[in-house]
Amino acid sequence: MESNYNASSLMLPNLFSNVSYHPKFADKDIQMWEGKTLSELSWRVFCGDALEVLKALPKESFNCVVTSPPYFWLRDYKVEGQIGWEDSVEEYVNALVQIMDEIYRVLLPDGTLFLNIGDTYYSGKGESQGVDKKSPKRRFGLRAVDKGGGLGLKLRPKTAIGIPWRVAIEMSQQKWILRSSIIWNRQFSLPESVKDRPRRTYENIFMFTKGRKYFFNREPLERDGEEDIWNIPARTEPNGLDTAPFPDLLVQRCLEIGCPENGSVLDPFVGSGTTMRVALNAGHSAVGIDLNQTFCQYIVKRLAEERL
């Protein structure tokens, strides 16, 4: 599918008869599109800062959240205010935790959160002059992880920063209950080019809840013969956006075990819309938030045309 959409034309209310466009949501600089599938499942796409959008949503509105925020200093989406480009690990963790605090507020008492997040290495070797032809959004130049000083954490060069667990621990020290640290074995993923350590083949998926009692369905785990190590291929369908989407099967597994029938699903870093599309196909309503205008337009166009 094409990814270069005309922003002004998409905002016209008559472009898609099955989509409503609102240039300002809750009197804020937040755009919103909403529509319904052929089976009358509702969906909404918000274009704006995740924290601001979440603050404008009513409390206890969602059964399940499945999301993967931008990783620390790995991709530049060329959008002002993007998460992942902070000057320090502490700033990055704090930015994510603030958003997770709002997710806690909008999640139902028996709801679940699945957070997919990857790690980053501290290089401390100065400015890189490289070019990644496979992904132009890979960040080069002088990055925070390239500067001397150990990121204020006294890290030595070539150290894995431990980003996922820094975020998870901080969330657990706030309000969240960390119920499981799931390992996503990224089958058939492109191998790293490193030669002086084992190449990474997995990422973390943390399952959080608000309380001791919450919805959980064990059947899919028993059906697939997997518990906290999920063997799911990393390959996704091309969309022309150069995002880093997680695969449909990963979202499907999260929803199968963590979302009741006819539930409501949220992804505050929706990217190309994988979570929304999988949720709607599974019979749930869906809400997505992204700061990137192109990503939001891609999702709206796809949902409007396919109607699922």
C-alpha positions in Angstrom: 0.0 0.0 0.0 1.1 3.6 -0.6 2.2 5.5 2.5 2.3 9.1 1.1 -1.2 10.4 1.8 -2.4 13.9 1.3 -3.2 15.2 4.8 -5.6 17.9 3.8 -7.7 15.6 1.5 -8.0 13.0 4.2 -9.4 15.5 6.6 -12.4 16.2 4.3 -15.5 14.5 5.8 -16.7 13.3 2.5 -13.6 11.4 1.4 -14.7 8.3 3.3 -18.4 8.1 3.9 -17.9 5.6 6.7 -15.4 7.8 8.6 -15.9 10.9 10.7 -13.1 13.5 11.2 -12.7 15.8 14.1 -9.9 18.4 13.8 -9.9 19.1 17.5 -10.7 16.5 20.2 -11.5 17.7 23.7 -10.6 21.3 22.6 -7.0 20.2 22.2 -4.7 20.1 19.2 -5.6 16.5 18.7 -7.1 15.1 15.5 -9.5 12.2 15.7 -11.0 9.9 13.1 -13.7 7.4 14.0 -15.6 4.8 12.2 -17.2 1.3 12.3 -16.5 -2.0 10.7 -19.1 -3.9 8.7 -19.9 -5.8 11.9 -20.5 -2.5 13.8 -17.3 -2.6 15.8 -16.2 1.0 16.6 -12.7 2.3 16.1 -10.9 5.6 16.7 -7.6 7.0 15.7 -6.0 9.9 17.5 -3.2 11.9 16.0 -1.3 13.7 18.8 0.9 13.3 21.8 0.1 10.1 23.6 0.1 11.6 27.1 -2.2 14.5 26.1 -4.6 12.2 24.3 -4.7 9.7 27.2 -5.4 12.5 29.7 -8.5 13.5 27.6 -9.9 9.9 27.6 -12.4 8.8 30.3 -11.1 6.6 33.1 -11.6 2.8 33.1 -12.5 2.6 29.4 -10.4 -0.3 28.1 -10.1 -4.1 28.8 -6.6 -4.5 27.3 -3.7 -2.5 26.1 -1.1 -3.9 23.7 1.7 -1.6 22.7 5.3 -1.2 21.7 6.8 2.3 22.3 9.7 3.6 20.3 13.0 2.1 21.6 15.7 4.3 23.1 17.8 5.9 20.3 17.1 3.3 17.6 14.8 5.1 15.1 14.1 8.7 14.2 10.6 9.2 12.9 11.2 12.9 12.2 8.4 14.1 14.5 8.8 16.8 17.1 8.2 15.5 20.6 8.8 11.8 19.7 9.6 9.4 22.5 12.9 7.6 22.2 15.2 10.5 21.5 15.7 11.7 25.1 19.2 12.8 26.2 19.3 10.3 29.0 18.0 6.9 30.0 16.3 8.5 33.0 14.4 10.9 30.8 13.3 8.1 28.5 12.1 5.9 31.4 10.3 8.8 33.0 8.5 9.7 29.8 7.3 6.1 29.4 6.2 5.8 33.0 4.1 9.0 32.7 2.3 7.5 29.8 1.9 4.2 31.7 0.4 6.1 34.6 -2.4 7.4 32.3 -2.9 4.0 30.8 -3.4 2.7 34.4 -6.1 5.3 34.7 -8.0 4.4 31.5 -7.6 0.7 32.0 -10.5 -1.2 33.6 -9.9 -2.6 37.1 -9.6 -6.2 35.7 -7.7 -5.1 32.6 -4.2 -6.1 31.4 -1.3 -4.4 29.7 1.2 -6.1 27.4 4.3 -3.9 26.9 6.8 -4.9 24.2 10.1 -3.1 24.6 13.7 -3.8 23.4 17.1 -3.0 24.8 19.8 -0.7 23.6 23.6 -0.8 23.9 25.8 2.0 25.2 28.6 2.5 22.8 30.4 5.7 24.0 32.5 5.7 20.9 31.5 9.1 19.5 29.7 10.1 16.4 28.8 7.5 13.8 29.0 8.2 10.1 27.2 5.1 9.0 24.2 4.8 6.7 21.7 2.0 7.1 20.3 1.4 3.6 17.7 -1.0 4.9 16.1 1.5 7.3 16.7 5.2 6.7 15.1 5.9 10.1 18.0 4.3 12.0 19.7 7.0 13.9 23.2 8.1 13.1 25.2 11.2 14.0 26.1 11.8 17.6 23.5 10.0 19.6 23.0 10.0 23.4 24.3 6.4 23.5 27.5 7.4 21.7 28.5 10.3 24.1 31.1 9.7 26.7 30.2 9.7 30.4 28.3 6.4 30.6 24.8 8.1 30.2 25.1 9.3 33.8 24.8 5.6 34.9 28.6 4.9 34.9 28.1 2.4 32.1 31.1 1.2 30.3 31.2 1.1 26.5 29.5 -2.0 24.8 27.2 -2.5 27.8 23.6 -3.5 27.4 21.6 -0.7 29.1 18.8 -2.9 30.4 16.1 -0.6 29.2 13.2 -3.0 29.4 13.8 -3.9 33.1 14.5 -0.3 34.1 11.1 0.6 32.7 9.4 -2.5 34.3 10.9 -1.9 37.7 10.0 1.8 37.7 6.4 0.9 36.8 6.2 -1.7 39.5 7.4 0.8 42.0 4.5 3.1 41.1 1.2 1.3 40.8 1.5 -1.6 38.4 1.7 -5.3 39.2 4.2 -7.1 37.0 2.6 -10.6 36.5 4.9 -12.0 33.8 8.1 -11.3 31.9 7.4 -13.1 28.6 10.2 -13.8 26.2 9.3 -13.3 22.6 11.6 -15.6 20.6 11.7 -13.6 17.3 11.9 -16.5 14.9 13.4 -16.0 11.4 14.4 -12.4 12.3 17.3 -10.8 10.5 20.5 -11.6 12.5 22.6 -8.9 14.1 26.0 -8.3 12.6 27.9 -8.5 15.8 30.8 -11.0 16.2 31.9 -10.6 19.8 28.7 -11.7 21.7 25.7 -13.9 21.2 23.3 -12.2 18.7 20.0 -11.2 20.2 17.0 -13.2 19.1 14.4 -12.2 21.6 12.6 -9.2 23.1 10.6 -8.7 26.4 6.9 -8.6 26.6 5.8 -7.5 30.1 2.3 -8.4 31.3 1.0 -5.9 33.8 -2.2 -5.7 35.8 -3.9 -3.1 38.0 -5.0 -5.5 40.7 -4.9 -9.1 42.1 -8.0 -10.1 40.1 -8.1 -9.6 36.4 -9.2 -11.4 33.2 -6.8 -14.1 32.1 -7.5 -17.0 29.7 -5.1 -19.9 29.8 -6.6 -21.9 27.0 -4.4 -20.4 24.2 -1.2 -21.2 26.0 -2.3 -24.8 26.6 -3.4 -25.1 23.0 -0.1 -23.8 21.6 2.0 -25.6 24.2 3.8 -22.4 25.3 4.0 -20.5 28.5 6.3 -17.6 29.0 8.5 -18.2 25.9 6.6 -17.4 22.7 8.0 -18.7 19.5 6.5 -16.3 17.0 8.1 -15.2 13.6 9.2 -11.6 13.6 8.4 -11.0 9.9 5.5 -8.7 9.2 3.7 -7.7 6.0 5.3 -4.7 4.2 3.4 -1.4 4.5 5.8 1.1 2.9 6.0 3.1 6.2 9.4 1.9 7.5 7.9 1.4 10.9 8.9 -1.4 13.2 5.6 -3.3 13.6 5.2 -6.4 15.7 3.6 -9.4 14.0 -0.2 -10.1 14.0 0.4 -13.4 15.8 2.0 -11.6 18.7 -0.9 -9.2 19.2 -3.4 -12.1 18.7 -1.8 -14.1 21.5 -1.9 -11.1 23.9 -5.6 -10.5 23.1 -6.5 -14.2 23.4 -5.1 -14.4 26.9 -5.8 -10.9 28.2 -9.0 -9.5 26.6 -12.5 -10.8 27.2 -15.0 -11.3 24.3 -16.3 -8.0 22.8 -13.6 -6.1 24.7 -12.1 -2.7 24.1 -8.4 -2.5 23.1 -6.0 0.4 23.2 -2.5 1.0 21.6 -1.0 4.4 22.5 1.9 3.9 20.1 -0.2 2.4 17.3 2.3 2.9 14.4 1.0 1.2 11.3 -2.1 -0.1 13.2 -1.4 -3.7 13.8 -3.0 -3.8 17.2 -6.1 -2.1 15.9 -6.5 -4.3 12.9 -6.0 -7.6 14.9 -8.3 -6.4 17.6 -11.1 -5.6 15.2 -10.7 -8.9 13.4 -11.0 -10.6 16.8 -14.3 -8.9 17.6 -13.1 -6.1 19.8 -13.4 -2.3 19.5 -10.1 -0.5 19.1 -8.4 2.8 19.7 -5.0 3.9 18.5 -2.8 6.9 19.2 0.2 8.1 17.3 2.1 11.3 16.9 3.0 10.7 13.3 0.5 12.1 10.9 1.5 9.7 8.1 1.0 6.7 10.3 -2.5 7.9 11.4 -3.5 8.5 7.8 -2.3 5.1 6.7 -4.4 3.4 9.4 -7.6 5.5 8.6 -7.3 4.8 4.9 -6.8 1.1 5.4 -9.6 0.7 7.9 -12.0 2.8 5.8 -11.3 0.9 2.6 -11.2 -2.6 4.0 -14.0 -2.3 6.6 -12.8 -5.6 8.0 
